[in-house]
Amino acid sequence: MTIREQIEIVELGTLCEDACTSKHTGKRRMPEQKCPIRTDFQRDRDRILHSNSFRRLKHKTQVFLDPIGDHYRTRLTHSLEVSQIARTISRALRLNEDLTEAIALGHDLGHTPFGHAGEAALNEVSNCGFKHYLQSLRVVDYIERNGQGLNLTYEVKNGIVCHTDKMAVTKEGYIVRVADRIAYINHDIDDAIRAGVLKESDLPKGPVSVLGHTKSERITSAIMSIVENGVKEIKMSPDILSAQDELHAFMFEYVYHSKVAKAEEQKAKQLVQRLYQYYLKYPEKMPELYRNIAEKFSRERAVCDYISGMSDSYAVGLYKDLYIPKSWAVKG
């Protein structure tokens, strides 16, 4: 018996009946020989962790565009925080922690440079539209490994594409959706206070009194509420959910739509859209991978794939090369 088979037996004996166990799931588009050590969901987690698109998340905006300082969140640190919260909930409810972790680490792989500003820019300008959660699926299916894709299991891909506004087929997938909101509300408060957009005293008193006065307390309150509710329906108690929703609305009004957060957003959108227009006109200027995607799908889709994969700094550098005149070096 292999180590993987032993792990699968342990899962069947320890995980709850609502868990997605590795032994009876994990179908891939292309059949593969099983790993002797890792379960299918553990392999998916590792493939995501070692992917190019995952590494690029460290240079992609979360809320504040290109903030000066080492402690602001990026898409990478956001994904890690979502993973931690989701794994804690899964472990407590005896669900499949490996599946949860794989979905959490992969859920934002399709995010554009400049966060939701970049996403909105591509969605406005492209005939095929653009949603980051759908793009995350394209990344793992058609872009990674030089166009071969990661060949992930159905359950992981479903959790990735359903993390925003759809119901995943697994409890683990739905937990990631809930953990995503818990994470970004609370770490965005932390970043907003660090940036001087908010003071701790600005937070609405009602939600703070229910959830807690610190980031740790608020996250713990949300997690405990979900765990105490049980596995049959992944949700918070009405008072905790109401407090979360009020805090979410507060963040949209005073942070996500604030002058500080939005100051450079229009410039970022124009940058993304001008890159889109350039490569739509000159697709031969794209790397070979995306020229191949243009032939297989469409030019519009390939340009979206190329631009959405860029980090903030790479997109800015490319824009400068294409549109900003360079000084002439005159000898003599």
C-alpha positions in Angstrom: 0.0 0.0 0.0 1.4 3.4 -1.0 1.6 6.4 1.3 -1.1 8.1 -0.8 -3.4 5.1 -0.3 -2.9 5.2 3.4 -3.7 8.9 3.5 -6.9 8.2 1.5 -7.9 5.6 4.1 -7.2 7.9 6.9 -9.4 10.6 5.3 -12.3 8.1 5.0 -12.1 7.3 8.7 -11.6 10.9 10.0 -13.3 13.4 7.7 -17.0 14.1 8.1 -19.6 12.6 5.7 -19.9 16.0 3.9 -16.2 16.2 3.1 -14.8 15.7 -0.4 -12.5 12.8 0.1 -9.5 12.2 -2.2 -10.2 8.5 -2.9 -13.6 8.9 -4.6 -13.0 12.2 -6.4 -10.3 14.1 -8.2 -11.2 13.6 -11.9 -8.8 15.3 -14.3 -9.4 16.4 -17.9 -6.4 14.3 -18.9 -6.0 11.0 -16.9 -2.7 10.7 -15.0 -0.8 8.1 -13.1 -1.4 8.5 -9.4 1.4 9.9 -7.1 2.6 7.3 -4.6 2.9 9.9 -1.9 0.4 12.7 -2.4 -3.3 12.7 -2.9 -4.7 14.4 -6.0 -5.7 17.5 -4.1 -2.2 17.7 -2.5 -0.7 17.5 -6.0 -3.0 20.3 -7.2 -2.0 22.5 -4.3 1.7 21.9 -5.2 1.1 22.7 -8.9 -0.5 26.0 -8.0 2.2 26.9 -5.5 5.0 26.3 -8.0 3.2 28.0 -10.9 4.5 31.2 -12.6 1.1 32.9 -12.1 1.2 32.3 -8.4 4.6 33.9 -8.0 3.5 36.9 -10.0 0.8 37.6 -7.4 3.5 39.1 -5.2 3.6 42.1 -7.5 -0.1 42.6 -8.1 -2.2 45.2 -6.3 -4.7 44.2 -3.6 -6.3 47.6 -2.9 -3.7 50.4 -3.0 -2.0 50.8 -6.3 1.8 50.3 -5.9 1.9 51.4 -2.2 5.2 52.5 -0.8 6.0 50.1 2.1 6.8 46.5 2.7 3.7 45.7 4.8 0.8 46.3 2.5 -1.0 43.3 1.1 -0.6 42.1 -2.4 -2.6 39.4 -4.2 -0.1 36.9 -3.0 -0.3 37.7 0.7 -4.1 37.9 0.4 -4.2 34.4 -1.1 -2.1 33.1 1.8 -4.4 34.8 4.4 -7.5 33.3 2.7 -5.8 29.9 2.8 -5.1 30.2 6.5 -8.7 31.2 7.4 -10.2 28.6 5.1 -8.0 25.8 6.4 -8.8 26.6 10.0 -12.5 26.3 9.2 -12.1 23.1 7.2 -10.0 21.5 9.9 -12.5 22.4 12.6 -15.4 21.0 10.6 -13.5 17.9 9.5 -13.5 18.7 5.9 -10.7 18.2 3.4 -8.0 20.7 4.3 -5.9 19.9 1.2 -8.7 20.6 -1.2 -9.5 23.8 0.7 -5.9 24.9 0.5 -5.6 24.3 -3.2 -8.7 26.3 -4.0 -7.6 29.2 -1.8 -4.2 29.4 -3.2 -5.5 29.3 -6.8 -8.6 31.5 -6.5 -7.0 34.8 -7.6 -4.5 33.5 -10.2 -6.4 35.3 -13.0 -6.4 38.8 -11.4 -5.1 41.6 -13.5 -2.4 44.2 -12.7 -3.9 47.1 -10.6 -6.5 44.9 -8.9 -10.2 45.5 -9.7 -9.3 48.6 -11.7 -7.5 46.5 -14.2 -10.3 43.9 -14.2 -12.9 46.7 -14.9 -10.7 48.1 -17.7 -10.5 44.9 -19.6 -14.1 44.1 -19.1 -15.0 47.5 -20.5 -12.8 47.4 -23.6 -12.9 43.7 -24.6 -15.7 42.2 -26.7 -15.3 38.9 -24.8 -15.6 40.5 -21.4 -13.4 39.8 -18.4 -14.0 38.4 -14.9 -11.0 37.5 -12.8 -12.6 34.3 -11.4 -13.2 33.0 -15.0 -9.7 34.1 -15.9 -8.3 32.1 -13.0 -9.8 29.0 -14.6 -8.2 29.9 -18.0 -4.9 30.3 -16.3 -4.9 26.7 -14.9 -6.5 25.2 -18.0 -4.8 26.9 -20.9 -2.0 29.3 -19.9 0.2 27.7 -17.3 3.0 25.3 -18.4 3.4 27.1 -21.7 -0.1 26.5 -22.7 -0.5 22.9 -21.5 -2.3 23.9 -18.3 -2.0 22.4 -14.8 -4.6 19.6 -15.4 -6.1 20.2 -12.0 -9.0 18.2 -10.6 -12.6 19.2 -11.2 -13.2 20.0 -7.6 -10.3 22.4 -7.4 -11.3 24.2 -10.6 -14.9 24.4 -9.6 -13.9 26.0 -6.2 -11.7 28.5 -8.0 -14.4 29.6 -10.5 -17.1 29.8 -7.9 -15.3 31.8 -5.2 -17.0 35.1 -6.0 -20.7 34.7 -6.7 -21.6 31.0 -7.4 -22.2 28.0 -5.3 -19.4 25.5 -5.4 -20.1 21.8 -5.6 -18.1 21.1 -2.5 -18.3 22.4 1.1 -14.6 23.1 0.8 -15.2 25.4 -2.2 -17.8 27.4 -0.4 -15.6 27.8 2.6 -13.0 29.5 0.4 -15.7 31.9 -0.8 -16.6 32.8 2.8 -12.9 33.0 3.9 -12.1 35.3 1.0 -14.5 38.0 2.3 -13.4 37.5 5.9 -9.8 38.0 4.8 -10.1 41.0 2.6 -12.4 43.0 4.8 -10.1 42.7 7.8 -6.7 43.0 6.1 -8.0 45.9 4.0 -8.9 47.7 7.3 -5.4 47.0 8.5 -3.9 48.5 5.3 -6.2 51.4 5.2 -5.2 52.4 8.8 -1.5 52.0 7.8 -2.1 54.2 4.8 -3.8 56.9 6.9 -7.1 56.5 5.1 -8.8 55.4 8.3 -8.2 55.6 12.0 -9.2 52.8 14.3 -11.8 55.1 15.9 -13.4 55.6 12.4 -14.7 52.0 12.3 -18.5 51.8 12.9 -19.2 51.0 16.6 -21.9 48.5 16.0 -19.9 45.9 14.0 -16.8 46.5 16.2 -18.8 45.7 19.4 -20.0 42.5 17.9 -16.9 41.3 16.0 -14.1 42.7 18.1 -11.7 45.7 18.2 -8.7 44.1 16.5 -8.2 42.2 13.3 -7.5 39.0 15.1 -10.7 39.3 17.2 -12.8 40.0 14.2 -11.5 37.1 12.2 -11.8 34.8 15.2 -15.4 35.9 15.7 -16.3 35.1 12.1 -14.5 31.7 12.1 -16.1 30.7 15.4 -19.6 31.6 14.2 -19.2 29.4 11.1 -17.7 26.5 13.0 -20.4 26.6 15.7 -23.1 26.6 13.0 -21.8 23.3 11.8 -21.0 21.7 8.4 -24.5 21.2 7.0 -24.9 24.8 6.0 -21.7 27.0 5.9 -22.8 30.3 7.3 -22.4 32.7 10.2 -25.0 33.5 12.8 -27.4 36.4 11.9 -25.7 38.9 14.3 -22.2 38.1 13.0 -23.2 38.2 9.4 -25.0 41.5 9.9 -21.9 43.0 11.5 -19.7 41.6 8.7 -22.1 43.1 6.0 -22.1 46.5 7.8 -18.3 46.5 8.0 -18.2 45.5 4.3 -20.5 48.4 3.3 -18.4 50.8 5.4 -15.2 49.7 3.6 -16.8 50.3 0.2 -17.9 53.8 1.1 -14.8 55.0 3.0 -11.9 53.0 1.6 -12.5 51.2 -1.8 -14.1 54.3 -3.2 -12.0 56.8 -1.3 -9.9 59.5 -3.0 -6.7 57.9 -1.8 -7.5 54.5 -3.1 -9.0 55.8 -6.3 -6.4 58.6 -7.0 -4.5 56.7 -9.6 -7.2 54.2 -10.7 -8.2 56.1 -13.8 -4.6 56.3 -15.0 -4.3 52.5 -14.3 -7.4 51.8 -16.4 -6.2 53.9 -19.3 -2.8 52.2 -19.2 -4.4 48.7 -19.3 -6.8 49.7 -22.1 -4.0 51.3 -24.2 -2.0 48.1 -23.8 -5.1 46.1 -24.9 -5.6 48.3 -28.0 -1.9 48.1 -28.9 -1.7 44.3 -28.8 -5.1 43.9 -30.5 -3.6 45.8 -33.4 -0.2 44.2 -33.2 -0.7 40.6 -31.9 2.6 39.5 -33.4 4.3 41.6 -30.7 3.0 39.2 -28.0 5.1 36.2 -26.8 4.6 33.0 -28.8 2.3 31.5 -26.1 -0.3 34.2 -26.6 0.0 34.1 -30.4 -0.8 30.4 -30.2 -3.8 31.2 -27.9 -5.0 33.8 -30.5 -5.1 31.1 -33.1 -6.8 28.6 -30.9 -9.4 31.0 -29.3 -9.4 34.6 -30.6 -7.2 37.6 -30.7 -9.3 39.4 -28.1 -9.0 36.5 -25.7 -5.3 36.2 -26.2 -4.7 39.9 -25.5 -6.8 39.6 -22.3 -4.7 36.6 -21.3 -1.5 38.4 -21.9 -2.3 41.6 -20.1 -4.1 40.0 -17.2 -1.0 37.9 -16.4 1.2 41.0 -16.1 2.4 42.3 -12.7 1.8 46.0 -12.0 5.5 46.9 -12.5 5.7 44.9 -15.7 2.6 46.6 -17.2 4.0 50.0 -16.3 7.4 49.2 -17.8 5.8 47.9 -21.0 3.6 51.0 -21.3 6.7 53.2 -20.9 8.5 51.3 -23.7 5.6 51.6 -26.0 4.3 55.1 -25.4 6.9 57.2 -23.5 9.7 58.7 -25.7 13.2 57.8 -24.8 16.0 60.3 -24.6 18.5 60.2 -27.5 22.0 59.4 -26.6 24.0 61.9 -28.7 27.8 61.4 -29.0 30.3 64.2 -29.4 
